[in-house]
Amino acid sequence: MKAITIKAPYAQLIALGLKQYETRKTKVLHSVVGQRIAIHCGKDMREFYDIRSGLTAIPTSDRSVLIGYALQSHDISMFDESIWRQDCGCIIATATVERADIIREGNASQLERECGYWYVGYYAYLLTDVALLDTPISATGKLGLWECGL
């Protein structure tokens, strides 16, 4: 099975069903449209820390507030770092790449726009049938698509 590495916390948001699209500048997922892929959570936590600090900043960051509200529905806190860190460097879910869309203005929810690269001309890959793994599988991520052995 092919896998793609996505930064924390975006990989976890996909695994929880809160983020439906993965956005990229290139056609990295075009070859797997209609297929299942593994979602690997990268080890880099900088985005997580930026979002978390945005919850305590004055004024608060729109992105941070949106993610914070979405997570409340799952009783998950951005302030419990151990929950987020345990997924880093692991395959945490599988999903089907349903389709690839070229991004046009205004074709996404505010949460999706805040959690991705929603620039006109970039690609948005709809991920459906997301299945969270019972136990994360440790793996070394790579750029682009890579074979994970699942």
C-alpha positions, 0 to 999 in steps of 0.5 A, a space after each residue: 500500500 502507498 503512504 503519504 506523510 502529513 504534518 501533525 496535527 493535520 494527519 490526526 485531523 484527517 484520522 479523526 474525520 475532521 479534515 477531509 482534504 489533503 492539499 498539495 501544490 503538485 499532483 502527488 496523489 493523482 496516481 492513487 485516485 480511487 485507491 486506499 492509502 496509508 496516512 503517516 503522521 510526520 515527526 515535525 511538531 512545529 505546526 502543532 505548536 503554532 496552532 496551540 500558541 494561537 489559542 492563547 495569543 491575543 487576539 487568538 488565531 482563527 485557525 487555532 480557534 477553528 481547530 480547537 472547536 472541532 476537537 472539542 467535539 471529540 473531547 481532545 485538547 490541543 494542550 495535551 501534547 502526549 496525545 499528539 506526540 504518540 502519533 508522530 512518526 507513525 502510520 495512524 490511518 488508511 483512507 481512499 483517495 476519492 478524487 482530485 480537484 483543482 482548487 478554485 476560489 471559495 470551494 472549501 469550508 473555513 476549517 479546510 482552508 485554514 488547515 491546508 494550502 487552499 491556493 487557486 491552482 493547487 490540488 485538493 484530494 478528497 479522502 473518504 472511508 477513513 479508518 483509524 488504526 487501533 495501534 499506530 505503526 512506527 514508520 519512517 516517512 518520506 516525501 511524496 508517495 512511498 510504499 509502506 508494506 501494509 
